C-alpha cells in the first residue's frame, strides 16, 4: 500500500536556501503505455543515454530506473541569481507490457516512487502519449486509472502530457495549433483535466541544447504554476 502526502514547496525552497545552494532539482517520472517513447523522452530531458531505447517488437523497459542530468545552466533564476538546474527522471515499464502483468508494473512503479521520492518529493508526472496515434476512450480510461492509483486523487495537479513523435505530426503538415484542433475529444478532455499542461517532443533525433532548454522551461513553468508543490511517497507498514 502506498501513501501519498502533499508538501508545500515553501519548505523545499527554504531548505535549499538554508543550505546556501544555487541549485534547483526537479524530480520527474515518465508514465504511459508501451512503445510511446518514454525512455527516449527521458533521455532527451536528461541530455544523456541513461535509458535503453530502441525499436523492438516487445516491451524494452522491464524495471524502473532513475537517471540524473548534469548541471544545466541558463534555464532559471531565483532572486536575480542564475540557478544550476538538475533533472532527475524515473523511467518506468509501460502498460500493457509484453511480459509483465499490470499489477507487476503498478507495484514496481509504486516501489520506485517510494524509494526515490520519499524525501525530496515528485514535482511532475509526465504522461507520455504518441502524437501520431489517436487516444481512444478505453485507453484513456485505463491510463487515468493507473495514474490515479499511483498519485492519488490530486493527480491532475501533478500531471502533464508529453506528446512524443511530434515530428510525425509535422511531416503530416500539422502545426501544434492545427494538431490540437484536429485531435479526438478524448485527448482534448484529458488536456483540459490537467489544466492544459502539455509539451510536444520530437523523436526523430536527439534534441539539441536549445530545444531541451525550451522543454525544461515549460516543465518548470508547470511546476511554478502548481506553487512548487511536491508529492512525497512512503510505504504503509501495516
C-alpha positions in Angstrom: 0.0 0.0 0.0 1.3 3.5 -0.9 0.6 6.7 0.9 0.9 9.9 -1.0 1.5 13.1 1.0 1.4 16.7 -0.1 4.1 19.2 0.9 4.0 22.9 0.0 7.3 23.8 -1.7 7.9 26.8 0.5 9.6 24.3 2.8 11.6 22.8 -0.1 12.8 26.2 -1.3 13.7 27.3 2.3 15.7 24.1 2.8 17.7 24.9 -0.4 18.3 28.5 0.7 19.4 27.5 4.2 21.9 25.2 2.6 23.2 28.1 0.6 22.6 26.3 -2.6 22.4 27.9 -6.0 21.0 24.7 -7.4 17.5 23.5 -8.1 16.5 19.9 -8.6 13.3 18.8 -10.3 12.0 15.3 -10.0 10.0 13.8 -12.9 8.5 10.4 -13.7 7.5 9.2 -17.1 4.4 7.1 -17.3 2.5 5.6 -20.2 1.8 2.7 -22.5 4.4 0.5 -24.1 6.1 1.9 -27.2 5.1 5.6 -26.6 8.7 6.7 -26.3 9.0 7.1 -22.5 12.7 6.1 -22.3 13.6 8.2 -25.3 11.8 11.2 -23.8 13.7 10.6 -20.5 17.0 10.7 -22.3 16.0 13.9 -24.1 15.2 15.6 -20.8 18.4 14.4 -19.2 20.6 15.1 -22.3 22.1 11.6 -22.0 21.5 7.9 -22.8 20.7 6.7 -19.3 17.7 4.6 -20.5 17.7 1.9 -23.1 15.5 3.0 -26.1 15.3 1.0 -29.3 12.8 -0.4 -31.8 11.5 -3.7 -30.6 8.5 -6.0 -31.2 8.3 -6.4 -27.4 8.5 -4.1 -24.4 12.0 -2.8 -23.9 11.8 -1.4 -20.3 11.3 -4.1 -17.7 12.2 -2.3 -14.5 12.2 1.2 -13.1 15.5 3.2 -13.2 16.5 6.7 -12.1 18.5 9.0 -14.4 20.4 12.2 -13.4 21.3 15.1 -15.6 24.5 17.2 -15.2 24.1 20.7 -14.0 22.2 22.7 -16.6 22.7 26.5 -16.8 20.7 29.2 -18.5 17.3 27.7 -17.6 16.0 29.5 -14.4 16.9 32.2 -11.9 16.0 33.0 -8.3 16.4 36.3 -6.5 18.3 37.7 -9.5 20.8 34.8 -9.5 21.1 32.0 -12.0 20.4 28.6 -10.7 22.1 25.4 -11.8 19.3 23.1 -12.7 19.5 19.3 -12.1 16.9 17.0 -13.5 16.1 13.5 -12.2 13.9 11.3 -14.3 12.3 8.0 -13.2 11.8 5.7 -16.2 9.1 3.1 -15.8 7.8 0.0 -17.7 4.9 0.6 -20.0 1.4 -0.9 -19.7 0.1 -3.2 -21.1 3.5 -4.9 -21.0 4.6 -7.8 -23.2 6.0 -9.8 -20.3 4.7 -8.2 -17.1 1.2 -8.0 -15.7 -0.4 -4.7 -15.0 -0.2 -5.5 -11.3 3.5 -6.1 -11.5 4.1 -2.9 -13.4 2.0 -0.9 -10.9 3.8 -2.4 -7.9 7.2 -1.8 -9.4 6.4 1.8 -10.1 4.9 2.3 -6.6 8.1 0.9 -5.0 10.3 3.1 -7.1 8.4 6.2 -6.3 8.7 5.5 -2.6 12.4 4.7 -2.9 13.4 7.7 -4.9 10.9 10.4 -4.0 10.0 9.8 -0.3 12.2 12.7 0.8 12.6 15.3 -1.9 9.2 14.5 -3.5 7.9 14.3 -7.0 7.3 17.6 -8.9 5.7 16.3 -12.0 4.5 13.1 -13.7 4.7 13.1 -17.4 2.0 11.1 -19.1 3.6 10.1 -22.4 1.3 9.8 -25.4 2.2 9.5 -29.1 1.1 12.5 -31.2 0.9 10.3 -34.3 -1.7 7.9 -32.8 -5.3 8.7 -31.7 -6.2 8.5 -28.0 -9.3 6.2 -27.7 -11.7 6.4 -24.7 -10.9 2.9 -23.3 -7.2 3.5 -23.5 -7.6 6.9 -21.8 -9.8 5.4 -19.0 -7.2 2.7 -18.2 -4.3 5.2 -18.3 -6.1 7.7 -16.0 -7.0 4.9 -13.6 -3.3 3.8 -13.5 -2.1 7.3 -12.7 -4.8 7.8 -10.0 -3.7 4.6 -8.3 -0.1 5.8 -8.2 -0.5 9.5 -7.4 -3.8 9.8 -5.6 -6.9 12.0 -6.0 -5.0 15.2 -6.9 -3.1 13.5 -9.7 -4.3 16.2 -12.2 -2.3 18.9 -10.3 0.9 16.9 -10.7 0.5 15.5 -14.2 1.5 17.0 -17.6 1.0 15.3 -21.0 4.2 14.8 -23.1 3.3 14.2 -26.8 6.1 12.3 -28.4 6.7 11.6 -32.1 5.7 15.2 -32.8 7.9 15.0 -35.9 5.3 12.7 -37.5 2.6 15.3 -37.0 4.9 17.9 -38.6 5.5 15.7 -41.5 1.8 15.3 -42.0 1.5 19.1 -42.2 0.2 19.9 -38.7 1.4 22.8 -36.7 0.8 22.4 -32.9 -2.3 24.6 -33.1 -3.7 22.7 -36.1 -2.9 19.4 -34.4 -4.9 20.4 -31.3 -7.8 21.5 -33.4 -7.9 18.0 -35.0 -7.4 15.6 -32.1 -10.1 13.5 -30.5 -12.4 14.8 -27.9 -10.9 12.2 -25.6 -7.5 13.9 -25.8 -8.9 17.4 -25.5 -10.8 16.3 -22.4 -7.6 14.9 -20.9 -5.6 18.0 -21.6 -8.4 20.1 -20.1 -8.4 18.0 -16.9 -4.6 18.6 -16.4 -5.0 22.4 -16.9 -3.6 22.2 -20.5 -0.2 21.2 -19.3 1.3 19.6 -22.4 4.6 19.6 -24.3 5.4 18.3 -27.8 8.7 16.4 -28.3 10.4 15.4 -31.5 11.5 11.7 -31.5 13.2 11.8 -34.9 16.6 12.8 -33.4 18.2 13.7 -30.2 17.1 17.2 -29.2 19.8 19.8 -29.0 20.6 22.1 -26.1 18.3 24.9 -27.1 15.4 22.6 -27.7 15.9 20.9 -24.4 16.0 24.3 -22.7 12.6 25.2 -24.2 11.1 21.9 -22.9 12.6 22.3 -19.4 11.4 25.9 -19.1 7.8 24.7 -20.0 8.0 22.0 -17.3 9.4 24.5 -14.8 6.5 26.8 -15.6 4.0 24.0 -14.9 5.8 23.3 -11.5 5.7 27.0 -10.7 2.0 27.2 -11.6 1.5 24.5 -9.0 3.2 26.6 -6.4 6.2 24.2 -6.4 4.2 21.6 -4.5 5.6 18.1 -4.4 4.3 14.6 -3.7 6.0 12.6 -1.1 5.7 8.8 -1.1 6.1 6.3 1.7 5.1 2.7 2.2 2.4 1.9 4.7 3.9 -0.6 7.1 0.5 -2.1 8.1 
